[in-house]
Amino acid sequence: MATTTPSTAYSRDLGDELRRLRETSTNLSGAALAMRLGWDPSKVSTIEHGKYARARSTWCST
């Protein structure tokens, strides 16, 4: 289950890095990335602002 949580320094740094990679590597806007992933645009924004928490098992498959 996904939840919105208060951001931490680590989650903000991670979000900043993800935003930088999105902008420099893909030239996609947050909305365009969300569309490609089948996500709501607010999900990309929430992740990039470090306020998205999700179980590790849903981010990575082993």
N, C-alpha and C positions, 0 to 999 in steps of 0.2 A: 504494500500500500504506500502511496506517495503522500508526503505531507509537506507543508510549508513550515519551516523552522526559522528561528532567529539566525542571522548569519554569524559566522565566526571569521576570524582573520584567515584561517586556512580555506574555508569555503569561498570567501571573497577572492582570495588569490587564485584558487582553482577556476572560479567563474571568469576572472579577468583573463586567465590564460586561454580558456576555452573560447572566449569572445575574440581574443587576438588571433587565435588559430583560424576561427571561422572567417574573420575579416581578411586575413592575409592569404590564406590557403584556398579559400573557396569563393571569395568575393560575393558571398550570399548575405542578404540581410537576415536578421533574426526570423522575420516572417517567412522568407523564402526557404530557410533551413527547416523551419517547422513544417511547412507544406510538404517538403520532400520527405520528411520523416513521418508524416501523418500525425503530427502533434498540433496542439493548440499553440499559437504564438506566445501565449503567456507562459507556457512551460519553458521555452528557451530563455525568456527573460528572467524567470525565477531561478533557473539554473545559473545563468550568467551573473546574477546578483547574489549568489551564494546562499539562497534561501530554500533550496530543494533538497530533501532528504529521501533516500530510497534505499531499500535493502540491497546489499551488495549483489545478491543473487539475481536481481533483476537488471543490473547494469552489465554483468559479465556472465557468460555461459562457460561452464567448465566441461 
